[in-house]
């Protein structure tokens, strides 16, 4: 068995395509929550394989895209402090803040380092005992437990020079916020792959039942996605609102309990102001109060005045699923991966970057 | 970016750190998030330097068998390609429960 190529088998994909087209007899708006799924749809041409009735709405599942400008401004301020090494995952470097980007700050001489793994922050702190090392933590439940492991190791090593600027967010909260918005028309969801590996399939059951929406937790491979889409079409036709765990080779009902326990141990729920979606109560995470000594927000002055978003950019509407990248006047022109105006073009997971890369709508 | 590329564990050291092979490339990953013992030869899903979860190869095989079953039924006419099969899904399949 080949765990990659067997799930890209052309014959099986085309078989599922035929079945989806036959079963799909009325309009169906499917939101893929995860940016990885957006890319799979474009890369493998899945939107061309499911018939005219099915439309994909690209959800807010790109952690870089949903990061508010204010948080980037805080990062830039922290990275500009003397005697500081600022560390983050690479996706964040080019996201525009109000006045600059981390990449531009690095060009000006700030010590800003892109990490392969959050664990690298530990080594940098150990190797630079006289410097303050700040780890800018971003991401959904996929990366939150990794940050928790780094926090735990830092505490166990009694590191006094490693601080955390936490910007973790959760998936269920924005999904429910979108469903509460009457302007967003979603009939069904493709549930995220990696987030679900951590949180499991159970948290979606309440959403499916409360909002009467079928949800299929799907892997990233084309066969995974086609199977999940067929399931959503069938559920939609039969008026079912269940959670289908297509990705059961990795996703368990209760998720990764060790990872979840680590999250609970170090983090508390906080309100988070999402780019495009606004403030959503208890949709973000920050370090618990007992860890204030390593919380960069508590230790350093993070106060910044942020500018409003560029008016030409419609990232906010795209993140709500109300508009698609080609609806934006600057898409592919002033705004492109080399010169991104908005976060959806910066991140490799952003809908605009996916449309641009796979030449859709330009 | 989430890359759901399965990786094979080829070595595990005393610090709960594994060497995994992904598409022929070897790299180090932490096993700190895996709650059960991991053996050399097993497959894990990795993300930013961590193994997130073991991959259940039995479940993967069941999925692939299901797709083969569809192909067979489409070929021998059990599933009509003109009408589709509204109830067809691994969710409703006896194999997957």
Interface residues (C-beta under 8 A of the other chain):
Chain A: X1 X3 X4 X6 X7 X9 X11 X12 X15 X16 X18 X19 X21 X22 X23 X34 X35 X36 X39 X89 X91 X115 X116 X117 X118 X119 X120 X142 X143 X145 X146 X149 X193 X194 X197 X198 X219 X220 X221 X223 X227 X230 X231 X234 X237 X238 X242 X244 X246 X248 X249 X250 X251 X252 X256 X257 X258 X259 X262 X347 X348 X349
Chain B: X1 X2 X3 X4 X5 X6 X23 X30 X32 X33 X34 X35 X43 X45 X47 X48 X49 X50 X52 X53 X54 X55 X56 X57 X59 X60 X61 X63 X64 X67 X68 X70 X71 X74 X79 X81 X82 X83 X84 X85 X86 X87 X88 X89 X90 X91 X92 X96
